Amino acid sequence: LSSAPPPNRLTVAVFPFQAVSPDRGKSAALQPFNRGLVAMITADLAQVPALTVLERERIETLLRELRLAESGLVDRSTLGRPAALLGAGTVVTGTLLNEPGPGGQGGLNAGRYKINVAAFDMQESRVFATPEADGSQARFFVLQKQIVYALLQALGITELPASVHRVHTRNWEAYRQFSNGLQLLAQDRFEEARAAFFAALREDGAFVLAAEALADIPTEPLPS
C-alpha cells in the first residue's frame, strides 16, 4: 500500500490559544477571550481561496477527545498527533497576555494586550513564523488583523480578498459576550450560550460571527 501524501502546508488548523497573566500563569478571567480571538483569526484565514482552513468546531471536538483542549498546545510533540488526524500541514497556536489597566483584567479600560503566535510546518517539523502584536485595548481588533496579515505573508499569500480586511466588530462588549458564548458552547451550556450571542448582537447587530454562532447552536439536547 502506498503511504498517505504529506500534508499540504496550505491546509491550516488554528488550535486553541492560551490566556496568560503578566506572571505567565494561566488566566481564567481571559480564557473566553482566547476563543473569540481564535474564531476571528480562523474566519479571516478562511476567506483566502488558496487556503483550506479546518473548522474550529472540528478541531475542538478532536482535542477534547484527546484531552488536549486546555493544554496550550505549544509543544511540537503534542501538536503532532491531532495535526496528523486532521490532515493539517500548518498548525497555528499562541498566547494572549493582558496587562491589566484601571478596569482590571478583561474588562473595559483593561490595559494592554499582547498576542504571540507560532505557526508550525508539520511536514518539516519546524516553526516558520512567530508573529506578535502588542497594543492598548482600544487597538485590540487591529492587533488581531496584524496577526492574520503576518500569517498570510509567512504562508506566501499575497492576494487578499477584501473580506479579510473587514473588522468583525469594534464593540468590546459585543466581543466579550461573543467570547463568553463560545466558552459556554464548548461546555454544552446551549441556552446560556444563546443568551450571550443575543447580547453580542444587541451591542453590534452587524457582528456576523456572533450571528453565525447563534444560528449553529443545536436546538435539541445532544445525546448522552
BELMO-V473151 format. One record per residue. PHI is phi in whole degrees, 0 to 359 (* if undefined). OMEGA is omega in degrees with one decimal (999 if undefined). D_FIRST is the distance of its C-alpha to the first C-alpha in Angstrom with 2 decimals. Layout:
BEGIN
phi,omega,d_first
PHI,OMEGA,D_FIRST
PHI,OMEGA,D_FIRST
END
This chain:
BEGIN
phi,omega,d_first
*,178.8,0.00
282,179.6,3.77
287,179.4,6.45
293,178.6,9.21
295,178.8,12.06
296,-179.3,15.08
295,178.7,17.83
282,-179.3,20.53
299,-179.3,23.82
272,168.7,25.68
264,-165.8,24.10
245,171.9,26.81
240,175.3,27.57
263,-178.0,31.19
274,-179.1,31.42
303,172.8,34.77
266,177.8,37.53
250,175.9,39.89
274,-179.0,43.63
233,176.3,45.70
268,-178.2,49.44
303,176.8,51.44
275,176.9,51.15
73,171.9,47.34
276,177.4,47.11
292,-177.9,45.27
244,178.0,47.44
293,-177.5,47.52
296,-177.5,49.98
264,-172.5,47.55
307,178.6,44.40
298,-177.0,44.60
294,174.4,45.07
303,-175.4,41.60
294,177.3,40.19
297,179.4,42.44
296,179.4,41.55
298,179.5,37.78
297,-179.6,38.27
290,178.2,40.26
298,179.9,37.89
300,-179.3,34.90
297,179.3,36.96
294,179.7,37.99
298,-178.0,34.53
292,177.7,33.36
284,-174.6,36.04
270,-175.5,34.29
302,-176.7,32.24
288,-176.3,30.03
257,165.6,28.79
252,-175.8,26.62
253,-176.4,28.47
287,-175.5,27.14
294,-179.4,29.72
301,-178.1,31.97
296,178.9,32.12
296,179.5,28.34
296,-177.7,28.36
296,178.8,31.37
298,179.6,29.97
296,-178.0,26.87
295,175.4,29.12
295,179.1,31.49
297,180.0,28.80
271,-179.8,27.82
61,-179.1,31.57
241,-169.2,31.47
298,-176.1,33.62
251,-171.9,36.73
279,-174.7,35.34
94,171.5,35.87
53,179.1,32.28
254,-179.7,33.40
256,-175.6,31.37
299,179.3,28.06
293,177.7,26.64
285,-178.2,27.73
289,-167.9,26.31
301,-174.9,22.78
294,179.3,21.52
298,178.4,23.17
298,180.0,22.23
294,180.0,18.50
295,179.7,18.92
275,-175.8,20.91
76,-177.8,18.74
274,174.3,21.87
271,176.8,22.07
233,173.8,25.77
243,178.5,27.62
247,173.6,31.40
212,-176.7,33.70
177,-180.0,37.24
227,175.0,40.68
236,-178.6,43.83
248,174.2,47.14
241,171.4,50.52
265,-169.4,53.75
301,173.2,56.18
252,-178.2,59.27
301,-177.8,62.38
274,-177.5,60.41
79,-174.8,58.32
277,172.7,54.55
87,-178.4,52.74
270,173.9,55.89
293,-176.8,57.96
53,-173.0,59.35
265,172.6,56.55
80,-173.9,56.69
247,176.2,53.78
237,174.7,50.04
229,178.6,47.42
251,175.4,43.77
243,-174.5,41.34
230,171.8,37.73
233,175.8,34.67
250,-176.0,31.66
256,169.1,28.48
271,-171.9,25.74
288,178.9,22.78
290,-178.6,20.47
268,178.6,23.29
54,179.9,24.68
209,172.6,28.19
275,-179.0,31.05
246,177.1,31.88
203,177.9,34.85
225,-178.9,37.54
292,174.5,39.96
216,179.0,43.00
215,-172.1,45.96
219,178.2,49.25
181,-178.5,52.30
290,177.9,54.73
302,-179.5,53.92
299,-178.5,55.50
256,-172.6,52.71
305,-175.8,49.81
286,171.0,48.35
287,178.0,48.72
300,179.0,46.88
300,178.8,43.96
293,179.0,43.81
301,177.7,44.06
297,-179.8,40.89
299,-179.5,39.06
299,-179.6,40.37
294,177.8,39.37
296,-179.5,35.78
296,176.9,35.51
298,179.7,37.04
295,178.1,34.59
276,178.4,31.68
81,179.7,33.34
270,-177.9,34.59
249,-179.7,38.01
259,-175.8,38.74
248,173.6,39.55
293,-177.6,40.56
301,-177.1,43.99
296,178.2,42.64
295,-175.9,41.23
278,-174.9,44.83
288,178.3,46.19
284,-174.3,47.41
293,174.7,46.32
202,172.5,49.67
244,-175.2,52.63
255,-175.0,54.01
296,-179.4,53.40
294,176.2,54.31
297,178.4,51.89
295,-179.4,49.12
297,179.6,50.19
294,177.7,50.19
299,-179.9,46.80
296,176.7,45.29
299,178.5,46.96
299,177.9,45.59
296,177.8,42.01
296,178.8,42.70
295,178.8,44.22
298,178.8,41.38
295,178.1,38.88
264,-178.8,41.16
60,176.8,41.17
262,-165.1,44.88
293,-177.9,44.76
294,177.6,48.49
293,177.2,49.27
297,179.2,46.47
300,179.2,47.88
296,179.5,51.31
294,179.8,50.04
291,174.3,48.38
299,179.2,51.57
297,177.2,53.55
299,-178.4,51.40
287,173.5,52.03
294,178.1,55.73
284,-178.1,55.80
214,-177.4,53.76
294,-179.7,53.30
262,-177.5,51.07
281,-171.2,48.47
297,-178.2,45.47
298,178.1,43.00
293,178.6,45.44
295,179.2,45.83
294,178.9,42.07
297,178.4,41.71
298,-178.7,44.62
294,-175.6,43.17
271,-179.1,39.86
292,178.9,41.55
302,178.9,40.78
272,177.6,43.85
239,177.2,43.12
301,177.6,42.37
289,178.6,38.75
297,179.9,37.99
280,999,38.38
END
